Amino acid sequence: MAVAPDQQRRRLQGLEILQQAPPAPAAPLSDCLDSVSRQWRRDGGLAGLWQDWPAIAGDQLAPHCRPLSLRRGVLTIGASHPQWRQALQYNRLQLLAALKSKGHPVRDLRIQQHHSVNQARLESEANIWARHPSRTDVHGMGTCPSCGRPAPNGEIKLWTVCGFCHRQRLSS
């Protein structure tokens, strides 16, 4: 018969009461997250791959492509645009090497078009045109300090000269 530790026994007049064992000390949240992260990597599933994806794909590809599924060693990657799909095709061998070096059990890649639900919305042409620097009805007219010709104030504010002088600067 086993004897309970002293901190679990409570002595009263002529009897002894057993109490529950004290709970284990709480681990910091970072330790818990680290253990979950290690478990994801050990399982070889998609969760660990999601976590490593920015380092594997790189700063240019990662925001536009994402791992979608991992079945029987075949990783399906979704690309947000055909140009990113083509970039993935060209970098296929480097991606496979990076995946294997990080310990992911991937033997082949499947690349497909994928449009994320929370994709960034592009600004409409009407909004862009509403504040375009060449709009004289919005910004007014002024005189170019370089050539002395009339020019929209928006262009002068943006480039310190009119659009024509700015183009000449860029071409030379």
PyMOL CGO cylinders between C-alpha atoms (Angstrom):
from pymol import cmd
from pymol.cgo import CYLINDER

trace = [
    CYLINDER, 0.00, 0.00, 0.00, 1.36, 3.40, -1.01, 0.3, 1, 1, 1, 1, 1, 1,
    CYLINDER, 1.36, 3.40, -1.01, 1.66, 6.30, 1.39, 0.3, 1, 1, 1, 1, 1, 1,
    CYLINDER, 1.66, 6.30, 1.39, 0.56, 9.76, 0.28, 0.3, 1, 1, 1, 1, 1, 1,
    CYLINDER, 0.56, 9.76, 0.28, 3.10, 12.61, 0.51, 0.3, 1, 1, 1, 1, 1, 1,
    CYLINDER, 3.10, 12.61, 0.51, 2.94, 14.88, 3.57, 0.3, 1, 1, 1, 1, 1, 1,
    CYLINDER, 2.94, 14.88, 3.57, 1.49, 17.86, 1.66, 0.3, 1, 1, 1, 1, 1, 1,
    CYLINDER, 1.49, 17.86, 1.66, -1.52, 15.72, 0.72, 0.3, 1, 1, 1, 1, 1, 1,
    CYLINDER, -1.52, 15.72, 0.72, -2.23, 14.46, 4.23, 0.3, 1, 1, 1, 1, 1, 1,
    CYLINDER, -2.23, 14.46, 4.23, -4.06, 16.45, 6.82, 0.3, 1, 1, 1, 1, 1, 1,
    CYLINDER, -4.06, 16.45, 6.82, -4.11, 15.25, 10.41, 0.3, 1, 1, 1, 1, 1, 1,
    CYLINDER, -4.11, 15.25, 10.41, -7.02, 15.95, 12.68, 0.3, 1, 1, 1, 1, 1, 1,
    CYLINDER, -7.02, 15.95, 12.68, -7.90, 14.49, 16.09, 0.3, 1, 1, 1, 1, 1, 1,
    CYLINDER, -7.90, 14.49, 16.09, -7.28, 10.80, 15.62, 0.3, 1, 1, 1, 1, 1, 1,
    CYLINDER, -7.28, 10.80, 15.62, -7.77, 10.68, 11.87, 0.3, 1, 1, 1, 1, 1, 1,
    CYLINDER, -7.77, 10.68, 11.87, -5.98, 11.56, 8.74, 0.3, 1, 1, 1, 1, 1, 1,
    CYLINDER, -5.98, 11.56, 8.74, -7.63, 13.11, 5.64, 0.3, 1, 1, 1, 1, 1, 1,
    CYLINDER, -7.63, 13.11, 5.64, -6.21, 12.86, 2.15, 0.3, 1, 1, 1, 1, 1, 1,
    CYLINDER, -6.21, 12.86, 2.15, -6.37, 15.99, 0.00, 0.3, 1, 1, 1, 1, 1, 1,
    CYLINDER, -6.37, 15.99, 0.00, -6.01, 16.42, -3.71, 0.3, 1, 1, 1, 1, 1, 1,
    CYLINDER, -6.01, 16.42, -3.71, -2.53, 16.88, -5.06, 0.3, 1, 1, 1, 1, 1, 1,
    CYLINDER, -2.53, 16.88, -5.06, -1.69, 20.52, -5.74, 0.3, 1, 1, 1, 1, 1, 1,
    CYLINDER, -1.69, 20.52, -5.74, -1.97, 21.47, -9.41, 0.3, 1, 1, 1, 1, 1, 1,
    CYLINDER, -1.97, 21.47, -9.41, 1.19, 21.57, -11.47, 0.3, 1, 1, 1, 1, 1, 1,
    CYLINDER, 1.19, 21.57, -11.47, 2.67, 25.05, -11.78, 0.3, 1, 1, 1, 1, 1, 1,
    CYLINDER, 2.67, 25.05, -11.78, 1.34, 26.96, -14.76, 0.3, 1, 1, 1, 1, 1, 1,
    CYLINDER, 1.34, 26.96, -14.76, 3.66, 27.10, -17.74, 0.3, 1, 1, 1, 1, 1, 1,
    CYLINDER, 3.66, 27.10, -17.74, 4.10, 30.41, -19.54, 0.3, 1, 1, 1, 1, 1, 1,
    CYLINDER, 4.10, 30.41, -19.54, 2.07, 30.85, -22.69, 0.3, 1, 1, 1, 1, 1, 1,
    CYLINDER, 2.07, 30.85, -22.69, 5.22, 30.96, -24.84, 0.3, 1, 1, 1, 1, 1, 1,
    CYLINDER, 5.22, 30.96, -24.84, 6.19, 27.46, -23.62, 0.3, 1, 1, 1, 1, 1, 1,
    CYLINDER, 6.19, 27.46, -23.62, 2.74, 26.16, -24.56, 0.3, 1, 1, 1, 1, 1, 1,
    CYLINDER, 2.74, 26.16, -24.56, 2.94, 27.73, -28.01, 0.3, 1, 1, 1, 1, 1, 1,
    CYLINDER, 2.94, 27.73, -28.01, 6.44, 26.35, -28.54, 0.3, 1, 1, 1, 1, 1, 1,
    CYLINDER, 6.44, 26.35, -28.54, 5.27, 22.84, -27.69, 0.3, 1, 1, 1, 1, 1, 1,
    CYLINDER, 5.27, 22.84, -27.69, 2.30, 23.14, -30.08, 0.3, 1, 1, 1, 1, 1, 1,
    CYLINDER, 2.30, 23.14, -30.08, 4.66, 24.41, -32.79, 0.3, 1, 1, 1, 1, 1, 1,
    CYLINDER, 4.66, 24.41, -32.79, 7.01, 21.45, -32.27, 0.3, 1, 1, 1, 1, 1, 1,
    CYLINDER, 7.01, 21.45, -32.27, 4.05, 19.07, -32.41, 0.3, 1, 1, 1, 1, 1, 1,
    CYLINDER, 4.05, 19.07, -32.41, 2.88, 20.60, -35.73, 0.3, 1, 1, 1, 1, 1, 1,
    CYLINDER, 2.88, 20.60, -35.73, 6.32, 20.16, -37.24, 0.3, 1, 1, 1, 1, 1, 1,
    CYLINDER, 6.32, 20.16, -37.24, 6.64, 16.61, -35.92, 0.3, 1, 1, 1, 1, 1, 1,
    CYLINDER, 6.64, 16.61, -35.92, 3.26, 15.62, -37.38, 0.3, 1, 1, 1, 1, 1, 1,
    CYLINDER, 3.26, 15.62, -37.38, 4.38, 16.86, -40.80, 0.3, 1, 1, 1, 1, 1, 1,
    CYLINDER, 4.38, 16.86, -40.80, 1.04, 18.49, -41.47, 0.3, 1, 1, 1, 1, 1, 1,
    CYLINDER, 1.04, 18.49, -41.47, -0.11, 21.66, -43.09, 0.3, 1, 1, 1, 1, 1, 1,
    CYLINDER, -0.11, 21.66, -43.09, -0.04, 23.72, -39.88, 0.3, 1, 1, 1, 1, 1, 1,
    CYLINDER, -0.04, 23.72, -39.88, 3.74, 23.54, -39.54, 0.3, 1, 1, 1, 1, 1, 1,
    CYLINDER, 3.74, 23.54, -39.54, 4.11, 24.30, -43.21, 0.3, 1, 1, 1, 1, 1, 1,
    CYLINDER, 4.11, 24.30, -43.21, 1.92, 27.41, -42.85, 0.3, 1, 1, 1, 1, 1, 1,
    CYLINDER, 1.92, 27.41, -42.85, 4.17, 28.59, -40.07, 0.3, 1, 1, 1, 1, 1, 1,
    CYLINDER, 4.17, 28.59, -40.07, 7.34, 28.10, -42.13, 0.3, 1, 1, 1, 1, 1, 1,
    CYLINDER, 7.34, 28.10, -42.13, 5.86, 29.33, -45.43, 0.3, 1, 1, 1, 1, 1, 1,
    CYLINDER, 5.86, 29.33, -45.43, 7.28, 32.91, -45.40, 0.3, 1, 1, 1, 1, 1, 1,
    CYLINDER, 7.28, 32.91, -45.40, 10.81, 31.57, -44.83, 0.3, 1, 1, 1, 1, 1, 1,
    CYLINDER, 10.81, 31.57, -44.83, 10.39, 28.84, -47.46, 0.3, 1, 1, 1, 1, 1, 1,
    CYLINDER, 10.39, 28.84, -47.46, 8.77, 30.87, -50.25, 0.3, 1, 1, 1, 1, 1, 1,
    CYLINDER, 8.77, 30.87, -50.25, 10.61, 34.12, -49.64, 0.3, 1, 1, 1, 1, 1, 1,
    CYLINDER, 10.61, 34.12, -49.64, 9.46, 37.70, -49.24, 0.3, 1, 1, 1, 1, 1, 1,
    CYLINDER, 9.46, 37.70, -49.24, 8.29, 38.10, -52.84, 0.3, 1, 1, 1, 1, 1, 1,
    CYLINDER, 8.29, 38.10, -52.84, 6.34, 34.86, -53.33, 0.3, 1, 1, 1, 1, 1, 1,
    CYLINDER, 6.34, 34.86, -53.33, 4.88, 34.28, -49.86, 0.3, 1, 1, 1, 1, 1, 1,
    CYLINDER, 4.88, 34.28, -49.86, 2.27, 37.09, -49.85, 0.3, 1, 1, 1, 1, 1, 1,
    CYLINDER, 2.27, 37.09, -49.85, 0.87, 35.94, -53.22, 0.3, 1, 1, 1, 1, 1, 1,
    CYLINDER, 0.87, 35.94, -53.22, 0.99, 32.16, -52.81, 0.3, 1, 1, 1, 1, 1, 1,
    CYLINDER, 0.99, 32.16, -52.81, -0.13, 29.88, -50.00, 0.3, 1, 1, 1, 1, 1, 1,
    CYLINDER, -0.13, 29.88, -50.00, -0.11, 26.18, -49.15, 0.3, 1, 1, 1, 1, 1, 1,
    CYLINDER, -0.11, 26.18, -49.15, -3.62, 24.79, -49.53, 0.3, 1, 1, 1, 1, 1, 1,
    CYLINDER, -3.62, 24.79, -49.53, -3.33, 21.07, -48.83, 0.3, 1, 1, 1, 1, 1, 1,
    CYLINDER, -3.33, 21.07, -48.83, -0.81, 18.32, -48.19, 0.3, 1, 1, 1, 1, 1, 1,
    CYLINDER, -0.81, 18.32, -48.19, -1.90, 14.80, -49.15, 0.3, 1, 1, 1, 1, 1, 1,
    CYLINDER, -1.90, 14.80, -49.15, 0.39, 11.80, -49.56, 0.3, 1, 1, 1, 1, 1, 1,
    CYLINDER, 0.39, 11.80, -49.56, 3.44, 14.01, -49.91, 0.3, 1, 1, 1, 1, 1, 1,
    CYLINDER, 3.44, 14.01, -49.91, 1.93, 16.24, -52.61, 0.3, 1, 1, 1, 1, 1, 1,
    CYLINDER, 1.93, 16.24, -52.61, 1.69, 19.88, -51.58, 0.3, 1, 1, 1, 1, 1, 1,
    CYLINDER, 1.69, 19.88, -51.58, -0.94, 21.96, -53.37, 0.3, 1, 1, 1, 1, 1, 1,
    CYLINDER, -0.94, 21.96, -53.37, 0.00, 25.63, -53.55, 0.3, 1, 1, 1, 1, 1, 1,
    CYLINDER, 0.00, 25.63, -53.55, -2.50, 28.30, -54.56, 0.3, 1, 1, 1, 1, 1, 1,
    CYLINDER, -2.50, 28.30, -54.56, -1.34, 31.41, -56.44, 0.3, 1, 1, 1, 1, 1, 1,
    CYLINDER, -1.34, 31.41, -56.44, -3.36, 34.63, -56.49, 0.3, 1, 1, 1, 1, 1, 1,
    CYLINDER, -3.36, 34.63, -56.49, -2.50, 35.53, -60.11, 0.3, 1, 1, 1, 1, 1, 1,
    CYLINDER, -2.50, 35.53, -60.11, -1.19, 33.70, -63.21, 0.3, 1, 1, 1, 1, 1, 1,
    CYLINDER, -1.19, 33.70, -63.21, 2.16, 35.53, -62.99, 0.3, 1, 1, 1, 1, 1, 1,
    CYLINDER, 2.16, 35.53, -62.99, 2.70, 34.16, -59.46, 0.3, 1, 1, 1, 1, 1, 1,
    CYLINDER, 2.70, 34.16, -59.46, 1.66, 30.71, -60.65, 0.3, 1, 1, 1, 1, 1, 1,
    CYLINDER, 1.66, 30.71, -60.65, 4.34, 30.94, -63.34, 0.3, 1, 1, 1, 1, 1, 1,
    CYLINDER, 4.34, 30.94, -63.34, 6.90, 32.15, -60.78, 0.3, 1, 1, 1, 1, 1, 1,
    CYLINDER, 6.90, 32.15, -60.78, 6.10, 29.10, -58.66, 0.3, 1, 1, 1, 1, 1, 1,
    CYLINDER, 6.10, 29.10, -58.66, 6.57, 26.82, -61.68, 0.3, 1, 1, 1, 1, 1, 1,
    CYLINDER, 6.57, 26.82, -61.68, 9.97, 28.36, -62.40, 0.3, 1, 1, 1, 1, 1, 1,
    CYLINDER, 9.97, 28.36, -62.40, 11.04, 28.03, -58.75, 0.3, 1, 1, 1, 1, 1, 1,
    CYLINDER, 11.04, 28.03, -58.75, 9.60, 24.53, -58.28, 0.3, 1, 1, 1, 1, 1, 1,
    CYLINDER, 9.60, 24.53, -58.28, 12.93, 22.79, -57.62, 0.3, 1, 1, 1, 1, 1, 1,
    CYLINDER, 12.93, 22.79, -57.62, 14.13, 25.48, -55.20, 0.3, 1, 1, 1, 1, 1, 1,
    CYLINDER, 14.13, 25.48, -55.20, 10.81, 25.28, -53.31, 0.3, 1, 1, 1, 1, 1, 1,
    CYLINDER, 10.81, 25.28, -53.31, 11.06, 21.50, -53.03, 0.3, 1, 1, 1, 1, 1, 1,
    CYLINDER, 11.06, 21.50, -53.03, 14.63, 21.79, -51.73, 0.3, 1, 1, 1, 1, 1, 1,
    CYLINDER, 14.63, 21.79, -51.73, 13.62, 24.46, -49.19, 0.3, 1, 1, 1, 1, 1, 1,
    CYLINDER, 13.62, 24.46, -49.19, 10.66, 22.36, -48.01, 0.3, 1, 1, 1, 1, 1, 1,
    CYLINDER, 10.66, 22.36, -48.01, 12.84, 19.29, -47.52, 0.3, 1, 1, 1, 1, 1, 1,
    CYLINDER, 12.84, 19.29, -47.52, 15.56, 21.28, -45.74, 0.3, 1, 1, 1, 1, 1, 1,
    CYLINDER, 15.56, 21.28, -45.74, 12.92, 22.51, -43.23, 0.3, 1, 1, 1, 1, 1, 1,
    CYLINDER, 12.92, 22.51, -43.23, 11.89, 18.90, -42.59, 0.3, 1, 1, 1, 1, 1, 1,
    CYLINDER, 11.89, 18.90, -42.59, 8.53, 18.84, -44.39, 0.3, 1, 1, 1, 1, 1, 1,
    CYLINDER, 8.53, 18.84, -44.39, 7.63, 15.49, -46.01, 0.3, 1, 1, 1, 1, 1, 1,
    CYLINDER, 7.63, 15.49, -46.01, 6.89, 16.90, -49.48, 0.3, 1, 1, 1, 1, 1, 1,
    CYLINDER, 6.89, 16.90, -49.48, 7.84, 14.89, -52.56, 0.3, 1, 1, 1, 1, 1, 1,
    CYLINDER, 7.84, 14.89, -52.56, 5.97, 16.88, -55.24, 0.3, 1, 1, 1, 1, 1, 1,
    CYLINDER, 5.97, 16.88, -55.24, 4.21, 20.21, -55.81, 0.3, 1, 1, 1, 1, 1, 1,
    CYLINDER, 4.21, 20.21, -55.81, 0.88, 20.92, -57.44, 0.3, 1, 1, 1, 1, 1, 1,
    CYLINDER, 0.88, 20.92, -57.44, 0.29, 24.57, -58.33, 0.3, 1, 1, 1, 1, 1, 1,
    CYLINDER, 0.29, 24.57, -58.33, -3.13, 26.02, -59.01, 0.3, 1, 1, 1, 1, 1, 1,
    CYLINDER, -3.13, 26.02, -59.01, -4.96, 29.33, -59.24, 0.3, 1, 1, 1, 1, 1, 1,
    CYLINDER, -4.96, 29.33, -59.24, -6.44, 30.38, -55.90, 0.3, 1, 1, 1, 1, 1, 1,
    CYLINDER, -6.44, 30.38, -55.90, -8.26, 33.56, -54.97, 0.3, 1, 1, 1, 1, 1, 1,
    CYLINDER, -8.26, 33.56, -54.97, -8.22, 34.24, -51.26, 0.3, 1, 1, 1, 1, 1, 1,
    CYLINDER, -8.22, 34.24, -51.26, -11.42, 35.48, -49.63, 0.3, 1, 1, 1, 1, 1, 1,
    CYLINDER, -11.42, 35.48, -49.63, -9.64, 38.33, -47.84, 0.3, 1, 1, 1, 1, 1, 1,
    CYLINDER, -9.64, 38.33, -47.84, -7.72, 39.62, -50.84, 0.3, 1, 1, 1, 1, 1, 1,
    CYLINDER, -7.72, 39.62, -50.84, -6.70, 43.26, -50.78, 0.3, 1, 1, 1, 1, 1, 1,
    CYLINDER, -6.70, 43.26, -50.78, -9.05, 45.47, -52.75, 0.3, 1, 1, 1, 1, 1, 1,
    CYLINDER, -9.05, 45.47, -52.75, -7.52, 47.68, -55.41, 0.3, 1, 1, 1, 1, 1, 1,
    CYLINDER, -7.52, 47.68, -55.41, -8.46, 51.32, -55.47, 0.3, 1, 1, 1, 1, 1, 1,
    CYLINDER, -8.46, 51.32, -55.47, -10.98, 52.24, -58.18, 0.3, 1, 1, 1, 1, 1, 1,
    CYLINDER, -10.98, 52.24, -58.18, -9.96, 54.30, -61.20, 0.3, 1, 1, 1, 1, 1, 1,
    CYLINDER, -9.96, 54.30, -61.20, -12.45, 56.99, -60.23, 0.3, 1, 1, 1, 1, 1, 1,
    CYLINDER, -12.45, 56.99, -60.23, -10.75, 57.48, -56.83, 0.3, 1, 1, 1, 1, 1, 1,
    CYLINDER, -10.75, 57.48, -56.83, -7.31, 57.61, -58.41, 0.3, 1, 1, 1, 1, 1, 1,
    CYLINDER, -7.31, 57.61, -58.41, -8.43, 60.10, -61.04, 0.3, 1, 1, 1, 1, 1, 1,
    CYLINDER, -8.43, 60.10, -61.04, -10.18, 62.25, -58.42, 0.3, 1, 1, 1, 1, 1, 1,
    CYLINDER, -10.18, 62.25, -58.42, -6.83, 63.20, -56.89, 0.3, 1, 1, 1, 1, 1, 1,
    CYLINDER, -6.83, 63.20, -56.89, -4.58, 62.93, -59.96, 0.3, 1, 1, 1, 1, 1, 1,
    CYLINDER, -4.58, 62.93, -59.96, -1.88, 65.65, -59.96, 0.3, 1, 1, 1, 1, 1, 1,
    CYLINDER, -1.88, 65.65, -59.96, -2.72, 66.75, -63.52, 0.3, 1, 1, 1, 1, 1, 1,
    CYLINDER, -2.72, 66.75, -63.52, -6.29, 67.75, -62.63, 0.3, 1, 1, 1, 1, 1, 1,
    CYLINDER, -6.29, 67.75, -62.63, -6.48, 71.53, -62.94, 0.3, 1, 1, 1, 1, 1, 1,
    CYLINDER, -6.48, 71.53, -62.94, -10.10, 71.57, -61.74, 0.3, 1, 1, 1, 1, 1, 1,
    CYLINDER, -10.10, 71.57, -61.74, -8.93, 70.06, -58.41, 0.3, 1, 1, 1, 1, 1, 1,
    CYLINDER, -8.93, 70.06, -58.41, -5.46, 71.56, -57.89, 0.3, 1, 1, 1, 1, 1, 1,
    CYLINDER, -5.46, 71.56, -57.89, -5.63, 74.72, -59.99, 0.3, 1, 1, 1, 1, 1, 1,
    CYLINDER, -5.63, 74.72, -59.99, -3.05, 76.18, -62.38, 0.3, 1, 1, 1, 1, 1, 1,
    CYLINDER, -3.05, 76.18, -62.38, 0.38, 77.60, -61.72, 0.3, 1, 1, 1, 1, 1, 1,
    CYLINDER, 0.38, 77.60, -61.72, 3.60, 78.35, -63.57, 0.3, 1, 1, 1, 1, 1, 1,
    CYLINDER, 3.60, 78.35, -63.57, 6.45, 75.87, -63.95, 0.3, 1, 1, 1, 1, 1, 1,
    CYLINDER, 6.45, 75.87, -63.95, 9.59, 77.26, -62.26, 0.3, 1, 1, 1, 1, 1, 1,
    CYLINDER, 9.59, 77.26, -62.26, 11.80, 75.53, -64.86, 0.3, 1, 1, 1, 1, 1, 1,
    CYLINDER, 11.80, 75.53, -64.86, 10.21, 76.42, -68.21, 0.3, 1, 1, 1, 1, 1, 1,
    CYLINDER, 10.21, 76.42, -68.21, 7.83, 79.25, -67.16, 0.3, 1, 1, 1, 1, 1, 1,
    CYLINDER, 7.83, 79.25, -67.16, 4.82, 77.67, -68.91, 0.3, 1, 1, 1, 1, 1, 1,
    CYLINDER, 4.82, 77.67, -68.91, 1.40, 77.17, -67.31, 0.3, 1, 1, 1, 1, 1, 1,
    CYLINDER, 1.40, 77.17, -67.31, 1.15, 73.84, -65.47, 0.3, 1, 1, 1, 1, 1, 1,
    CYLINDER, 1.15, 73.84, -65.47, -1.20, 72.09, -62.99, 0.3, 1, 1, 1, 1, 1, 1,
    CYLINDER, -1.20, 72.09, -62.99, -0.30, 72.89, -59.35, 0.3, 1, 1, 1, 1, 1, 1,
    CYLINDER, -0.30, 72.89, -59.35, -0.56, 69.18, -58.51, 0.3, 1, 1, 1, 1, 1, 1,
    CYLINDER, -0.56, 69.18, -58.51, 2.35, 68.37, -60.83, 0.3, 1, 1, 1, 1, 1, 1,
    CYLINDER, 2.35, 68.37, -60.83, 4.44, 71.25, -59.52, 0.3, 1, 1, 1, 1, 1, 1,
    CYLINDER, 4.44, 71.25, -59.52, 3.79, 70.16, -55.94, 0.3, 1, 1, 1, 1, 1, 1,
    CYLINDER, 3.79, 70.16, -55.94, 4.66, 66.53, -56.72, 0.3, 1, 1, 1, 1, 1, 1,
    CYLINDER, 4.66, 66.53, -56.72, 7.76, 67.01, -58.90, 0.3, 1, 1, 1, 1, 1, 1,
    CYLINDER, 7.76, 67.01, -58.90, 8.66, 70.73, -58.31, 0.3, 1, 1, 1, 1, 1, 1,
    CYLINDER, 8.66, 70.73, -58.31, 8.28, 71.18, -62.12, 0.3, 1, 1, 1, 1, 1, 1,
    CYLINDER, 8.28, 71.18, -62.12, 5.60, 70.53, -64.75, 0.3, 1, 1, 1, 1, 1, 1,
    CYLINDER, 5.60, 70.53, -64.75, 5.04, 67.07, -66.24, 0.3, 1, 1, 1, 1, 1, 1,
    CYLINDER, 5.04, 67.07, -66.24, 6.94, 67.92, -69.43, 0.3, 1, 1, 1, 1, 1, 1,
    CYLINDER, 6.94, 67.92, -69.43, 10.04, 69.10, -67.54, 0.3, 1, 1, 1, 1, 1, 1,
    CYLINDER, 10.04, 69.10, -67.54, 9.81, 66.06, -65.26, 0.3, 1, 1, 1, 1, 1, 1,
    CYLINDER, 9.81, 66.06, -65.26, 9.82, 63.75, -68.31, 0.3, 1, 1, 1, 1, 1, 1,
    CYLINDER, 9.82, 63.75, -68.31, 12.86, 65.56, -69.68, 0.3, 1, 1, 1, 1, 1, 1,
    CYLINDER, 12.86, 65.56, -69.68, 14.67, 65.05, -66.36, 0.3, 1, 1, 1, 1, 1, 1,
    CYLINDER, 14.67, 65.05, -66.36, 13.88, 61.34, -66.40, 0.3, 1, 1, 1, 1, 1, 1,
    CYLINDER, 13.88, 61.34, -66.40, 15.03, 60.87, -70.00, 0.3, 1, 1, 1, 1, 1, 1,
    CYLINDER, 15.03, 60.87, -70.00, 18.41, 62.56, -69.45, 0.3, 1, 1, 1, 1, 1, 1,
]
cmd.load_cgo(trace, "trace")
